[in-house]
């Protein structure tokens, strides 16, 4: 099971384009660079509560998007299937797997 920070970083990897620049910057500072709410507030010249509210909105946007689209879930499922197919040890199967991966 992923920690909340790992989960949010994964969601940001997939869906950060859905966020505003301010939301992206705040989320990156908090989840990727491990800034505290106070540090982000100082950096962005806002209040801790404004930073907290932004992070709550970001989390909701990202979680709701994944719940609807399931891109991460489907990607993980495909990876498991690819691994099982690779265990067949067939050059032809491996080539088809590589072609599928290239399409992603």
PENORDA-V518533 format. One line per field, one symbol per residue. ss: DSSP state (h for helix, s for strand, l for the rest). phi: phi as a letter, one per 30 degrees, with the letter a starting at -180 (. if undefined). burial: # if it has 9 or more other ideal C-beta (glycine too) atoms within 8 Angstrom, else .. Layout:
ss->???
phi->???
burial->???
This chain:
ss->lllhhhhhhhhhhhhhhhllhhhhhhhhhhhhllllhhhhhhhhlllhhhhhhhhhhhhhhhhhhhhhhlhhhhhhhhhhhhhhhhllllhhhhhhhhhhhhhl
phi->.dddddddddddedbdddcddddedddddddcciddedddeddchbcedddedddddeededddddddchddddddddeddeddddddhbdddedddddddddd
burial->......######.###..#...##########..#.#.###..#.....###.##.###.###.##....##..#..#...#..##......##..#..#....
